[in-house]
Amino acid sequence: MAIDARRLEKIDQEIERIKRQLGRIGVVRPGSLTRQYKDPKHHTGGYYQVSYTHRMKSRTAYVQATFATEVRQQIREYKKLKTLIERWVALGIEHSQLSMRLRSSR
């Protein structure tokens, strides 16, 4: 059972690390940013388009070229947020199972 107790401690440490990382996340935006063309054959009339789903609705919006870098960063931040939350949930499940096992063995 000492192994379980050590694992619980490691899980707690990793959860704290995740919380710190979450605090450093900036503006988030779901979706993907693509370059579109009014004439795709000749690659003329280019513009940016962001597509995303929010609250079960799929949406598409135009993005000015001057904001493309900013939107890309927001999308990266969103992906980072989702990854951290998924990891936190997995650790929470493992923590719950281990702590119940430790308490029931006493």
Secondary structure, 3 states (H helix, E strand, C coil): CHHHHHHHHHHHHHHHHHHHHHHCCCCCCCCEEEEEEEECCCCEEEEEEEEEEECCEEEEEEECHHHHHHHHHHHHHHHHHHHHHHHHHHHHHHHHHHHHHHHHCC
